[in-house]
Every structure is written in C-alpha cells, then in structure tokens.
Amino acid sequence: MLFEGPELNIDIFFLGTSAGVPTVERNVSSILIRRKGELIFFDIGEGTQKQIFKLGIGFGKSIKVFFTHIHGDHIFGLFPLLQTLTLFKRTKRLDVFAPPKLIYLIKYLIDYLDILPPFEIEMHEVYDGAIFQFKEYYVEAIKNSHTSWSFSYKLEEYGKPGKFNVDRAEKLRIPKIYWKDLSRGRDVILENGKYIRSKDFLIPPPIKGRCIVISGDTSPFERIVKFAENCDVLIHEATFTEDLKSRSIETLHTTAKQAAEIALRSNAKILVLTHFSARYEDLTPLLYEARKIFPATFLASDLSHLTIPYVKPPSYRKQDQTN
C-alpha cells in the first residue's frame, strides 16, 4: 500500500474564500488544516463555525488558531466559536497565536462579552521569525506586506531521517559516540577532523516532511519566495486580476498573476488561490491569468478541500545497505 490510512493524511479545508465581505457563494477568510484529528485554523472570519458544521467536523481534539492580522474579515468568527465551545462544555485547552494588538483585543472581548469558557485559552504572541514547535511539525511566521502586524505562515512536518546503517558505520570504524547524531540526520566531525555526512548512513535517504505555506493578506514581497521554497502547497491570496493592479497596490493585495509568479519562483508543487474580491462572480479570469505563468494553479472554493497524502517510507531491507 502507498498510503497508510486517511488519519495520516493532511486535509486542507477552505471555509471562506472571499475578501472583505461575504458573497452569496463565498464566506470570509478561514482555512482549516486537519492533521491526525488536530484542527489548525488560519484565520476565523465571521460565519466560520457554520461552515464547520456543514462539513461535519467535530471539535473533540486539539485546536490551534493562527491569525494573520487584525482585520475584521479574518477574526470576527472567533468569538461565536468560543461561545459555542463553551456551550458544548469543552474542557480541552485552545491555543491562539496572534499579533500583540490582537491578543489584547481578544482578551478584552472575551471579558466584555461575558464568555466564560470552561477550558483554558492560551495566548501566544506572533512576531517576525517566530517558530512554534510541536511534536511532529512546526509553524513559522514571517512579517508580510499588508499591515504593520500582518504575517504569512508555514506549517512543515519534521522530516524522517531514515534507518541507521550499522553495518556501514562499523565497516568504516565510525566511533559509536557519533551514531546517535548520525541516526538523527546530524552531520558530525570526527576527532581527526574528518567530516561525516549523516545521509551516507541512512537507509532509505532522509524523507522531507510535508509543507504548506499560507500567504495571508499581502502585496507581493521578496521574502515569501524563499519562505515557500519547494513547499507542497502554496495558498496565496489573489484578490484582483492584473487589470486592477493599481487597486491591489493601493490596498496592499496581490493579483493572480503575481501569486503565480511567486509560486513559480519558489518551486511550489501546486498553487491554490483564495481571498477573491467580491466583485468577481466568475473566478475563471483569475485562474486563466495565473495558469499562464504557473500551470499547477487551482481555485479554492468554499467547503472544498485538498488532501496531501501520507506516503509510507520504503521498508528497510538488508540488501538496501551499501558498503
């Protein structure tokens, strides 16, 4: 079997894809990543919890919420969600990651609205270059080009180093004190000054973890190219088509063409466009514009989802060893 069960897949749900205001077909911004039952939100616009109910996604396990910035179309769904979780008598902790100004607002409104959750809400301050490390993945934030406190995010799993080749290490007389580091993918320098590469002792070769980058609201900025390098999925805002580029500059947003250029330069596997201006009933022009630059472009739509499958590493076999 290539895949080891759906619980090991990563599912990305697009709960809201409209910019600024909802439309008949599109709710405002929210992206949900489900990994091993954990729910990881990136923005929670107004009406997000209704979208969750439509998909039949429960709230039983760990919930993390990352906010890109403080604008209302990205944050005002949090407070109804907290009220609902309170009514559901949730007891598990909820983690919120947000810029300092937004943390202050969240705390104030929870108190002002008399939301008395029976669960702990732990606040984490987001800043440029922040890295939040978890058991099997990390989330990194970089400041983008929208407001003074606006961020893009990267969720990346830790890679798997592979199985350590004991026979090769013994044959080359690598002292055992270095085996632990080499088995964990760390290069070492022996006492005689010789540089030893861990990848030469791992079978199969190291496996890169899955990687998702979310631009948030932003105008194009150079740092995101390196930030999104070789990612599996780049989710980038595309508020306007190129004929409204002057409007995108004025509002610090991105055109579909510009998003495609970023995907191309970053060598992303696929590009998913979202955050569309309400002026577009038909999104085809944005798709055509982007695909001229980056063919592996797709449009997010409300309640659609994308799966990044878990690929089972090749099994270790004695004949795989090289001497």
C-alpha positions in Angstrom: 0.0 0.0 0.0 1.2 3.5 -0.8 -0.8 5.2 1.9 -1.3 4.2 5.5 -4.9 5.2 6.2 -6.7 8.5 5.9 -5.8 9.5 9.5 -2.3 10.1 8.4 -3.3 12.4 5.5 -3.3 16.2 5.8 -6.6 17.7 4.8 -6.9 21.4 4.0 -10.4 22.8 4.1 -11.3 26.2 2.7 -14.0 27.6 4.9 -14.1 31.1 3.5 -12.5 32.5 0.3 -14.0 36.0 -0.1 -12.0 39.2 0.6 -13.5 41.8 2.9 -17.2 40.9 2.7 -19.1 37.6 2.2 -20.9 36.9 -1.1 -23.8 34.6 -1.8 -21.3 31.8 -2.7 -18.3 32.7 -0.6 -17.8 33.3 3.1 -14.9 35.5 4.5 -11.5 34.2 5.3 -10.7 30.9 7.1 -8.5 27.9 6.3 -8.6 24.8 8.4 -5.8 22.1 8.3 -6.7 18.8 9.9 -3.8 16.6 10.8 -4.2 13.4 12.8 -7.5 14.7 14.1 -6.0 18.0 15.3 -7.7 21.2 14.0 -5.4 24.0 13.0 -7.1 27.2 11.9 -5.6 30.0 9.9 -8.0 33.0 10.5 -11.6 32.6 11.6 -13.8 35.1 9.7 -17.4 35.7 10.7 -19.6 32.6 10.0 -16.7 30.1 10.1 -18.4 27.8 12.6 -21.4 27.4 10.3 -19.1 26.2 7.6 -17.5 23.7 10.1 -21.0 22.3 10.9 -21.7 21.9 7.1 -18.6 19.8 6.8 -19.5 17.7 9.9 -16.1 18.3 11.5 -16.2 17.9 15.3 -14.2 19.8 18.0 -13.0 16.9 20.1 -9.3 17.1 19.8 -6.6 19.7 19.9 -7.5 23.1 18.4 -4.9 25.8 17.4 -5.9 29.1 15.9 -3.3 31.2 14.0 -4.3 34.7 13.0 -2.6 36.5 10.1 -3.7 40.0 11.1 -6.3 42.0 12.9 -8.8 42.9 10.1 -12.4 42.0 10.9 -13.0 39.7 8.0 -10.3 37.4 9.5 -11.1 37.5 13.2 -14.7 38.0 14.0 -15.7 34.4 13.8 -13.5 33.5 16.8 -15.9 34.9 19.5 -19.0 32.9 18.3 -16.8 29.9 18.1 -15.6 30.3 21.7 -19.3 30.7 22.8 -20.2 27.5 21.0 -17.3 25.6 22.5 -18.4 26.9 25.9 -22.0 25.7 25.4 -20.6 22.3 24.3 -18.7 22.2 27.6 -15.4 21.7 26.0 -12.6 21.1 28.6 -9.5 20.8 26.4 -7.2 23.8 26.0 -7.4 26.0 23.0 -4.3 27.8 21.7 -4.4 31.1 20.0 -1.4 32.6 18.1 -1.8 36.3 17.2 0.0 39.6 17.0 0.2 41.5 20.3 -2.5 44.0 19.4 -5.0 41.3 18.5 -4.2 39.3 21.7 -5.2 42.4 23.7 -8.5 42.7 21.7 -9.3 39.0 22.1 -8.8 39.2 25.9 -10.8 42.4 26.1 -13.8 41.0 24.1 -13.9 37.7 25.9 -14.3 39.6 29.1 -16.6 42.2 27.7 -18.9 39.6 26.0 -19.0 37.6 29.3 -17.7 34.5 27.6 -16.8 32.2 30.5 -15.1 29.2 28.9 -14.6 26.0 31.0 -11.4 25.4 29.1 -8.1 27.2 29.1 -7.3 29.7 26.3 -3.5 30.0 26.0 -2.3 33.1 24.0 1.0 33.0 22.1 2.5 36.2 20.7 3.4 36.1 17.0 6.3 38.2 15.7 8.6 38.2 12.7 10.6 35.0 12.6 8.6 33.3 15.3 8.8 29.5 15.2 6.3 27.4 17.2 7.5 23.9 17.7 5.2 20.9 18.2 5.8 17.2 18.5 5.7 16.3 14.7 5.7 19.7 13.0 6.4 23.4 13.4 4.7 26.6 12.3 6.8 29.6 11.3 5.7 33.2 10.9 7.2 36.0 8.8 6.0 39.5 8.5 4.5 40.2 5.2 3.5 43.4 3.3 -0.1 44.2 4.3 -0.4 46.0 7.6 2.2 46.7 10.3 1.3 43.5 12.1 0.5 41.0 9.3 2.0 37.6 8.8 2.5 34.7 6.4 2.7 31.2 7.9 4.5 27.9 7.1 3.4 24.6 8.5 6.1 22.0 8.0 6.5 18.5 9.4 9.8 17.4 10.7 11.4 15.1 8.2 12.2 11.4 8.8 16.0 10.7 8.7 15.8 7.1 7.7 17.2 3.9 9.3 20.8 4.0 10.5 23.1 1.6 8.6 25.0 0.0 11.4 27.0 -2.3 9.1 28.4 0.6 7.2 29.2 2.5 10.3 31.1 -0.5 11.7 32.9 -1.1 8.5 34.1 2.5 8.3 35.0 2.4 12.0 32.8 5.3 13.0 33.0 5.6 16.8 29.7 4.7 18.5 29.5 8.0 20.3 28.6 9.6 16.9 25.9 7.1 15.9 23.1 8.8 17.7 23.7 12.1 15.9 24.1 10.5 12.6 20.9 8.4 13.0 19.0 11.7 13.7 20.2 13.3 10.5 23.0 15.4 12.0 26.4 15.6 10.3 29.4 15.1 12.6 33.1 15.9 12.7 35.4 13.2 14.0 38.3 13.8 16.4 40.7 13.6 13.4 38.8 16.4 11.7 37.0 14.3 9.1 33.5 15.5 8.2 30.9 12.7 8.1 27.6 13.2 6.4 24.6 11.6 8.1 22.8 10.9 4.8 25.6 8.5 3.8 24.5 6.3 6.8 20.7 6.4 6.4 18.5 3.9 4.6 16.4 5.0 2.9 17.6 8.5 2.3 16.0 11.3 4.5 12.4 12.0 3.8 11.2 15.6 3.8 8.1 16.4 5.8 5.0 17.9 4.1 4.9 21.7 3.9 2.1 24.2 3.5 2.6 27.9 3.1 -0.3 30.4 3.7 0.4 34.0 2.5 -2.4 35.7 4.4 -3.4 39.1 3.1 -0.4 40.7 1.5 1.1 42.5 -1.5 3.9 40.6 -3.2 7.1 40.6 -1.1 10.5 39.0 -1.8 10.9 37.0 1.4 8.0 34.7 0.7 9.8 33.2 -2.3 12.5 31.6 -0.1 9.9 31.0 2.7 7.8 28.9 0.3 10.7 27.2 -1.4 9.8 23.6 -2.6 6.6 23.6 -0.5 3.9 21.1 -1.3 1.1 23.6 -1.3 1.3 27.4 -1.6 -2.0 29.0 -0.6 -1.8 32.6 -1.8 -4.3 35.4 -1.8 -5.3 36.7 -5.3 -7.7 39.5 -4.6 -7.6 41.0 -8.1 -6.8 40.4 -11.7 -4.0 42.2 -13.3 -6.2 44.9 -14.9 -6.9 46.1 -11.3 -3.2 46.1 -10.3 -3.3 49.7 -9.3 -6.1 48.8 -6.9 -4.1 45.9 -5.5 -1.2 48.2 -4.9 -3.4 50.7 -3.1 -4.9 48.1 -0.8 -1.7 46.1 -0.3 -3.1 42.9 -2.0 -1.9 40.6 -4.8 -3.1 39.9 -8.3 -3.5 36.3 -9.6 -0.6 36.8 -12.0 1.7 38.0 -9.1 0.7 35.0 -7.0 1.6 32.7 -9.9 5.0 34.3 -10.3 5.7 33.7 -6.6 4.7 30.1 -6.9 7.0 29.7 -10.0 10.0 31.3 -8.3 9.5 29.3 -5.1 9.2 26.0 -7.0 6.0 25.2 -5.2 4.3 21.9 -6.2 0.9 23.5 -6.5 -0.7 26.9 -6.0 -4.1 27.4 -4.6 -5.6 30.9 -5.0 -8.0 32.4 -2.4 -9.3 35.7 -0.9 -11.1 36.9 -4.0 -12.7 40.3 -4.3 -16.5 40.2 -4.1 -16.6 42.0 -7.5 -15.9 38.6 -9.2 -18.8 36.3 -9.6 -16.9 34.3 -12.1 -13.4 33.5 -11.0 -12.3 32.0 -14.3 -10.3 35.1 -15.3 -8.1 34.8 -12.2 -7.5 31.1 -12.9 -6.5 31.8 -16.6 -4.3 34.6 -15.6 -2.4 32.5 -13.1 -2.1 29.4 -15.2 -0.4 31.2 -18.0 2.5 31.6 -15.5 2.1 28.6 -13.3 0.0 25.7 -14.8 -0.4 23.9 -11.5 -2.8 26.5 -10.2 -6.2 25.9 -8.6 -9.0 28.0 -7.2 -10.2 27.5 -3.7 -13.9 27.4 -3.2 -15.9 27.4 0.0 -16.2 24.0 1.6 -13.8 22.4 -0.9 -10.8 20.6 0.5 -7.4 19.4 -0.6 -5.6 16.3 0.7 -1.9 15.8 1.0 -1.5 12.1 1.4 0.8 10.3 3.7 3.4 8.4 1.7 4.7 5.4 3.5 8.5 5.3 3.6 10.2 2.4 1.7 10.8 -0.5 4.0 14.3 -1.2 5.2 15.8 -4.3 3.7 19.3 -5.8 4.3 20.1 -5.7 0.5 19.5 -2.0 0.6 22.7 -1.5 2.5 25.7 -0.1 0.6 29.2 -0.7 1.8 
